[in-house]
């Protein structure tokens, strides 16, 4: 997975902040969905790699209970974790025990956390009733 993430980083459109991120969503049936971050001059108009990959899975018909794990790599010496907007989207479409596996660019640093680790007090559909 590390090799593919490194390849995907080359597709990241990061001309504003220069923060390159690639993500792969792996579904329980083995399907993979790839995403990169796309920056724009208006930050709210861009998208993070995690949501890009996640929404590709959703567009293909996958949803809560279907996602096994999410892989993330950025183009720095440290691992990166999803922003809070991505954490909300991930908590909406993934089970709380879904693993997030992060790598730095060289692949020599790796961390594994769960959605529950990132969102200990998630806000979701049940809160809106």
C-alpha angles and dihedrals in degrees: 000000000000092000093052092046090053089051091049091052087070088065094052110116101217105150095133106050100007091229107140119198133172128187138186123198113206116200124208091252090058097258114144128209121191132206142170131194117262115202124199134184086258103056095206090059093060128077136223121240093244095056091041090058094038094051090048087058091048091049088054090055102265123133146153110344094023100081119088102181146334123230121204133185131174131191097252139085092260133062118253131218129209118277117243094263089055091045089057092049092046092049090051095051104029135060115253091249093055109127124236111201116194131190136184117232095268091048092230093112119060134170133182123202134158131236086252089056091053095039109031091166105033123192114215150136093309090060091057096060 
